[in-house]
Amino acid sequence: MHEMSIAQSILEIVEEYLQEYPGRKLKSVTVEVGELTAVIPESLDFCFTAITEETPYAGARLIIKQIPLTGTCQDCGEHFPIENFNFTCPKCQSTRVKVEGGDELKVSELEVE
């Protein structure tokens, strides 16, 4: 389950950021998770809750924004959603597709008191 290591990395980012703001309480963490990352949101939430138990971050919410997989055809310029991991342009049938969204995995926002 790679979600546990991802949850640990999220917590490390939180800890590093909050060092600059001593005494602040973490309320929530928002992460952007692209479809291509194969992260299971429920598992990531479970892991984050588990590793923050009995820490100063216990009770903080993990908000997961799922980012759909999209691409742009490098031959005709068509921008389109990639469904079922089919990297073929629906307009010209080219397979020269550049992923434009859906490969993200980042902390985008922290809410603190």
Helices and strands as residue ranges (DSSP letters): H 3-18, E 26-34, G 35-37, H 41-52, E 61-67, E 70-73, E 79-81, E 97-101, E 105-112
